């Protein structure tokens, strides 16, 4: 949280502390209940329905959760997110895991969670159409950027018995508009009074009855961008006051543990009530009434006026255990980052641009591959907005220094790994959720210049704040002797210039202890910035006190793993090592809260790391041309191929070429073993296809423009013995811009069955080709890449040739 006020600090140090804990499991309302109708098949995204039993399609919003079951309200057939709905059709995200069929029960819930979003491509004979989402065709979305929305965490609270209402505070402070314009805000408070607002901070909204509600925020930018987000609100009667209490029979099965390296917090709980909402992905909120001395007040949490919320997380389905003997269910609840780790999206690649349409014309590809004003923040926005539903269901804030990027590439990986890899590699940063469920993108303390003054001070920890014995790790010898880091200063697509920068710490000469590390790929703003960054990283990774563990005396819930904070410790001659610390700075790395319902006590244990200031590293000049240091590479001698025997070349040809076999896969005995060509004087570069193996060889050839036909001749050699070979040969190609004509039904490949090829004694001339394997096809275009495959099924009973053959490649004649 932000720095404590003097009044909060005085209250925090007032004993005794006590807390009464409560558990909320959100029970979403049904927006639409119906059944599948008509002919619907596996893989469909447009699901026709009838037999509405509850709700209306007019209430359906993008990102809501759809349950598919064999009975009403069940999800035994699967779940998926909803994109839109009409009076007869529900459009869902792309899927193959649901076996759609007539009369399945559909239940759309007013509940938003983390899903991956898959892009879609369609093509006809000439054009490719790119969809950023299944039914959202690309127009100008990479030029019109939107916002990373902050509107507060999901909330659970009580009706006030004196007023009959519950007050919930709202603010969109922290929302980041990625354009240069301003935002407008439209709030809709379902169940609240007032029901809406058009200001950034509506303040306190009153709820007059117990129930589960949703709050929607739409943020519109002046450039035309529109983003929406939703938070879920649970209002209860106090257990002693009304019929709608939160979960009553429950408890903690461990500590609430948060770790910056893992990206969030988690805790294991148990429940002894019959609650149907304990299922994978269910929203859980732990909240409390707190007392410091005789004063009832909660302290902690980053979002203002939500201090009573201890933890917001989701049930991890694989952790649910049923204890039938004790009628107890146990399960783990984790931060949203844990859900992000469990779902995977496709790879993403964009390039900085001043005009995506113009770059697509000049460089090729779709305008979707280019993005205006590409930077750390816009890259994260692009991924979160178009490849996930994260922006729909949680606060997101990029709080680090922004840097220009020329390219952003994310592998096919989990949602968490995709964004965290960018933060780690480009800015020495991290992706972390605070306990209330907000996603923070931050530069780590070790890479912040003057971190002692830049990091928010959480607390000056004094003797009265901690108990037991502090555990202090002391580093006596450097872990790192040398740290080299480098990256690129990209000055933007308009300037279209970049500088490769490199530096080393402690300097060009390493220290005498430790290991060397080299890290590259940083996004930078100058050589001076890089030198300061690397000097600080080197110093902090060699800091004398890498880890100090502290048990805090009471309910100090102001400590959290995000946003990144520091504490200062004072320690004077407290150990036999005679350590003297006077307000020494440490960054919080881990926080574990011990909570006991019986004693009504909550207290954290902290693990912190010393924050130190390094000196600038030394610049390494990057030459424009890589030096060879006198090292040269011998030229590669390409063998002169002898003339091709036994090949009758047609009388009229437009040209010919030879394609070397580049690699092969062996299916016997080791599946997918890669085989690369070897050299011998008789065959040149070849792939050995042994008599007891099943090997497929590959080669690639670009179809030339302006020719009308092509004939493929596979070239191989044998051991001059006799016998039958079982061989096949086929062609694969794409037909985006033309390709080979199959003369059948439009398939993009031409294959041939295993023929029996007879090898006679003496058939061992270099370049033997069997007439049975010649392939002649008609061209319908050019410019596409064709893949040729040649296979020997030697482990088949029909292959009686007991020796190896050597496959060389393809002789290709086109006319």
Secondary structure, 3 states (H helix, E strand, C coil): CCCCCHHHHHHHCCCCEEEEEEEEECCCCEEEEEEECCCCCCCCCEEEEEEEEEECHHHCCCCEEEEEECCCCCCCCEEEEEEEECCCEEEECCCCCCCCCCCCEEEEEEEECCCECCCEEEECCCCEEEEEECCEECCCCCCCCCEECCCCCCEEEECCCCCCCEEEEECCCCCEECCCCCEEEEEEECCEECCEECCCCCEEEEECCCEEEEEEEEEEECCCCEEEEEEEEEEECCCCCCCCCCECCEEECCCEEEECCCCEEEEEEEECCCCCCCCCCCEEEEEEEEEECCEECCCCCCCCCCCCEEEEEEECHHHCEEECCCCEEEEEEECHHHHHHHCEECCEEEEEECCHHHHHHHHCCCHHHEEECCEHHHHHHHHHHHHECHHHHCCEEECCCCCECCEEEECCEEHHHHHHHHHHHHHCEEEEECCCCCEEEEECHHHCCCHHHHCEEEEEECHHHEEEEEEEECCCCCCEEEEEEEEEEECCCCCCCEEEEEEEECCCCCCCCCEEEEEEEEECCCHHHHHHHHHHHHHHHCCCCCEEEEEECCCCCCCCCCCCEEEEEEEECCCCCCCEEEEEEEEEEEEEEEEECCCCEEEEEEEEEECCCCCCCEECCCCCCCCCCCCCCCCCCCCCCCCCCCCCCCCCCCEEEEEECCEEEECCCCCCEEEECEEECCCEEEEEECCCCEEEEEEEEECCCCCCEEEEEEEEECCCCCEEEEEEEEEEECCCCCCEECCCCCCCEECCCCEEEEECCCCCCCCECCHHHCEEEEECCCCCEEEEEEEEECCCCCCCCCCCEEEEEEEEEEC
